[in-house]
Amino acid sequence: MTSTPATSTLATSTPATPIHAFLAGTGTDGAGRTLATVLAFDDLRIEAVHDFIQWCFPLAQASRAVPGAPVLTPAEADAIRADPAAREGLRAALARMRRFYVGTDRWLAPHDHNHLRITRILTATRDLLGAAEAQDFHAFATLRNAQAGSPINPASLAFWADAAGRP
């Protein structure tokens, strides 16, 4: 009597949801861009384009800045956490944003739209990759602020600390 090995449809299937597929590198965002395309943006494009960050760092809350941006469901979050390719995509987006914040100083001001982006980055990173990676990015952003003479407003810094899971 012979038996056939069971096959896992999870291991061989492509991500079924748009956010998951985008982060895994097999799908596109709402503008038809792949993750690789977004990661190749130069710093000027990262500063000027406002509809990619919701795909790279999805949240369970709707974006007030970009109506129609995707909203992460609990099932999608679980699928992303379980998928090494999606987690690596998220880490690649995190690394790209770190390079952006190293290479630019405009965000080091009392008020800037990048402060909201950083809150989103920290929240998504904490929720999808874990507190340690969120706290690492938080330490990086707050160090950049300190090195620039601490120009960022206290309210933004408090949002960041909360998003990173710090007291």
C-alpha positions as a LaTeX table, in Angstrom:
\begin{tabular}{lrrr}
\hline
Residue & $x$ (\AA) & $y$ (\AA) & $z$ (\AA) \\
\hline
Met1 & 0.00 & 0.00 & 0.00 \\
Thr2 & 1.49 & 3.29 & $-1.05$ \\
Ser3 & 0.58 & 6.70 & 0.18 \\
Thr4 & 1.04 & 10.01 & $-1.46$ \\
Pro5 & 2.59 & 12.79 & 0.55 \\
Ala6 & 0.29 & 15.60 & 1.55 \\
Thr7 & 0.99 & 18.86 & $-0.15$ \\
Ser8 & 0.54 & 22.22 & 1.45 \\
Thr9 & $-1.45$ & 24.69 & $-0.56$ \\
Leu10 & $-0.11$ & 27.47 & 1.66 \\
Ala11 & 3.49 & 26.79 & 0.69 \\
Thr12 & 2.81 & 26.67 & $-3.03$ \\
Ser13 & 0.10 & 29.29 & $-3.41$ \\
Thr14 & 0.58 & 32.97 & $-4.03$ \\
Pro15 & $-0.68$ & 35.49 & $-1.51$ \\
Ala16 & $-4.42$ & 35.94 & $-1.91$ \\
Thr17 & $-4.80$ & 39.54 & $-0.71$ \\
Pro18 & $-3.43$ & 42.68 & $-2.36$ \\
Ile19 & $-1.41$ & 44.00 & 0.60 \\
His20 & 0.12 & 40.59 & 1.29 \\
Ala21 & 0.96 & 40.06 & $-2.40$ \\
Phe22 & 2.53 & 43.53 & $-2.64$ \\
Leu23 & 4.77 & 42.96 & 0.39 \\
Ala24 & 5.68 & 39.46 & $-0.82$ \\
Gly25 & 6.79 & 40.94 & $-4.14$ \\
Thr26 & 4.14 & 39.20 & $-6.24$ \\
Gly27 & 1.55 & 41.97 & $-6.49$ \\
Thr28 & 1.14 & 45.66 & $-7.13$ \\
Asp29 & $-0.14$ & 48.60 & $-5.16$ \\
Gly30 & $-3.16$ & 50.70 & $-6.09$ \\
Ala31 & $-1.09$ & 52.60 & $-8.68$ \\
Gly32 & 0.19 & 49.40 & $-10.31$ \\
Arg33 & 3.69 & 49.59 & $-8.81$ \\
Thr34 & 5.57 & 46.60 & $-7.44$ \\
Leu35 & 7.42 & 46.72 & $-4.15$ \\
Ala36 & 10.70 & 46.66 & $-6.11$ \\
Thr37 & 9.59 & 49.76 & $-8.03$ \\
Val38 & 8.76 & 51.61 & $-4.81$ \\
Leu39 & 12.02 & 50.57 & $-3.17$ \\
Ala40 & 13.88 & 52.02 & $-6.17$ \\
Phe41 & 12.34 & 55.48 & $-5.69$ \\
Asp42 & 14.96 & 58.15 & $-5.16$ \\
Asp43 & 14.66 & 60.40 & $-2.10$ \\
Leu44 & 12.89 & 63.18 & $-4.02$ \\
Arg45 & 10.23 & 60.74 & $-5.18$ \\
Ile46 & 9.80 & 59.29 & $-1.69$ \\
Glu47 & 9.24 & 62.82 & $-0.40$ \\
Ala48 & 6.82 & 63.77 & $-3.19$ \\
Val49 & 4.71 & 60.61 & $-3.56$ \\
His50 & 2.15 & 60.11 & $-0.84$ \\
Asp51 & 0.29 & 56.91 & $-1.77$ \\
Phe52 & 2.96 & 54.24 & $-1.35$ \\
Ile53 & 3.54 & 54.33 & 2.39 \\
Gln54 & 0.14 & 52.76 & 3.16 \\
Trp55 & 1.11 & 49.74 & 1.04 \\
Cys56 & 4.60 & 49.37 & 2.48 \\
Phe57 & 3.40 & 49.83 & 6.07 \\
Pro58 & $-0.25$ & 48.77 & 6.22 \\
Leu59 & $-2.44$ & 49.47 & 9.23 \\
Ala60 & $-5.81$ & 48.27 & 10.44 \\
Gln61 & $-7.00$ & 51.89 & 10.44 \\
Ala62 & $-8.00$ & 53.79 & 7.30 \\
Ser63 & $-5.62$ & 56.51 & 6.15 \\
Arg64 & $-6.95$ & 60.03 & 6.60 \\
Ala65 & $-4.24$ & 61.36 & 4.25 \\
Val66 & $-4.90$ & 58.98 & 1.33 \\
Pro67 & $-8.58$ & 58.07 & 0.91 \\
Gly68 & $-8.98$ & 54.64 & $-0.64$ \\
Ala69 & $-5.65$ & 53.37 & 0.69 \\
Pro70 & $-5.77$ & 49.73 & 1.77 \\
Val71 & $-6.79$ & 48.78 & 5.28 \\
Leu72 & $-5.11$ & 45.73 & 6.80 \\
Thr73 & $-7.48$ & 43.01 & 7.98 \\
Pro74 & $-6.62$ & 40.65 & 10.85 \\
Ala75 & $-6.41$ & 37.74 & 8.39 \\
Glu76 & $-3.99$ & 39.67 & 6.15 \\
Ala77 & $-1.85$ & 40.59 & 9.15 \\
Asp78 & $-1.67$ & 36.92 & 10.17 \\
Ala79 & $-0.77$ & 35.90 & 6.61 \\
Ile80 & 2.00 & 38.52 & 6.40 \\
Arg81 & 3.43 & 37.46 & 9.77 \\
Ala82 & 3.46 & 33.82 & 8.57 \\
Asp83 & 5.08 & 34.55 & 5.18 \\
Pro84 & 8.88 & 34.97 & 5.12 \\
Ala85 & 8.71 & 36.75 & 1.73 \\
Ala86 & 6.21 & 39.32 & 2.99 \\
Arg87 & 8.21 & 39.91 & 6.16 \\
Glu88 & 11.36 & 40.41 & 4.08 \\
Gly89 & 9.47 & 42.84 & 1.84 \\
Leu90 & 8.44 & 44.81 & 4.89 \\
Arg91 & 12.02 & 44.78 & 6.17 \\
Ala92 & 13.24 & 46.03 & 2.77 \\
Ala93 & 10.73 & 48.90 & 2.93 \\
Leu94 & 11.90 & 49.67 & 6.48 \\
Ala95 & 15.52 & 49.75 & 5.32 \\
Arg96 & 14.63 & 52.04 & 2.40 \\
Met97 & 12.84 & 54.49 & 4.69 \\
Arg98 & 15.79 & 54.44 & 7.09 \\
Arg99 & 18.06 & 55.41 & 4.18 \\
Phe100 & 15.63 & 58.18 & 3.26 \\
Tyr101 & 15.66 & 59.58 & 6.80 \\
Val102 & 19.47 & 59.39 & 6.90 \\
Gly103 & 19.83 & 61.11 & 3.52 \\
Thr104 & 17.35 & 63.93 & 4.05 \\
Asp105 & 16.92 & 66.54 & 6.76 \\
Arg106 & 13.69 & 68.31 & 5.75 \\
Trp107 & 11.68 & 66.12 & 8.15 \\
Leu108 & 13.80 & 67.33 & 11.06 \\
Ala109 & 11.46 & 70.23 & 11.76 \\
Pro110 & 8.78 & 70.98 & 14.35 \\
His111 & 6.01 & 69.80 & 12.00 \\
Asp112 & 6.30 & 67.69 & 8.85 \\
His113 & 4.19 & 65.04 & 7.12 \\
Asn114 & 7.04 & 62.58 & 7.64 \\
His115 & 6.25 & 62.56 & 11.35 \\
Leu116 & 2.94 & 60.86 & 10.48 \\
Arg117 & 4.80 & 58.48 & 8.18 \\
Ile118 & 7.16 & 57.53 & 11.00 \\
Thr119 & 4.22 & 56.83 & 13.30 \\
Arg120 & 2.75 & 54.56 & 10.59 \\
Ile121 & 6.11 & 52.85 & 10.03 \\
Leu122 & 6.53 & 52.18 & 13.74 \\
Thr123 & 2.98 & 50.89 & 14.19 \\
Ala124 & 3.10 & 48.54 & 11.18 \\
Thr125 & 6.57 & 47.32 & 12.10 \\
Arg126 & 5.51 & 46.61 & 15.68 \\
Asp127 & 2.33 & 44.83 & 14.58 \\
Leu128 & 3.83 & 42.79 & 11.72 \\
Leu129 & 7.51 & 42.28 & 12.62 \\
Gly130 & 7.54 & 42.73 & 16.37 \\
Ala131 & 8.38 & 45.23 & 19.07 \\
Ala132 & 12.16 & 44.81 & 18.83 \\
Glu133 & 12.28 & 45.94 & 15.19 \\
Ala134 & 9.90 & 48.82 & 15.90 \\
Gln135 & 11.97 & 49.91 & 18.88 \\
Asp136 & 15.13 & 49.77 & 16.77 \\
Phe137 & 13.59 & 52.13 & 14.17 \\
His138 & 12.28 & 54.33 & 17.00 \\
Ala139 & 15.79 & 54.59 & 18.47 \\
Phe140 & 17.14 & 55.49 & 15.04 \\
Ala141 & 14.53 & 58.25 & 14.42 \\
Thr142 & 14.86 & 59.76 & 17.89 \\
Leu143 & 18.66 & 59.74 & 17.61 \\
Arg144 & 18.45 & 61.61 & 14.28 \\
Asn145 & 16.18 & 64.14 & 16.00 \\
Ala146 & 18.62 & 64.56 & 18.89 \\
Gln147 & 21.58 & 64.93 & 16.53 \\
Ala148 & 19.68 & 67.73 & 14.74 \\
Gly149 & 19.12 & 69.65 & 17.98 \\
Ser150 & 15.71 & 68.09 & 18.80 \\
Pro151 & 13.53 & 70.16 & 16.46 \\
Ile152 & 10.61 & 67.67 & 16.33 \\
Asn153 & 7.60 & 68.60 & 18.44 \\
Pro154 & 6.96 & 66.66 & 21.66 \\
Ala155 & 3.55 & 65.41 & 20.49 \\
Ser156 & 5.08 & 63.63 & 17.47 \\
Leu157 & 7.76 & 62.12 & 19.70 \\
Ala158 & 5.07 & 60.86 & 22.08 \\
Phe159 & 3.14 & 59.29 & 19.19 \\
Trp160 & 6.35 & 57.56 & 18.05 \\
Ala161 & 7.08 & 56.20 & 21.51 \\
Asp162 & 3.53 & 54.87 & 21.78 \\
Ala163 & 3.65 & 53.35 & 18.29 \\
Ala164 & 6.95 & 51.63 & 19.03 \\
Gly165 & 5.52 & 50.15 & 22.22 \\
Arg166 & 7.71 & 52.16 & 24.54 \\
Pro167 & 6.41 & 53.62 & 27.80 \\
\hline
\end{tabular}
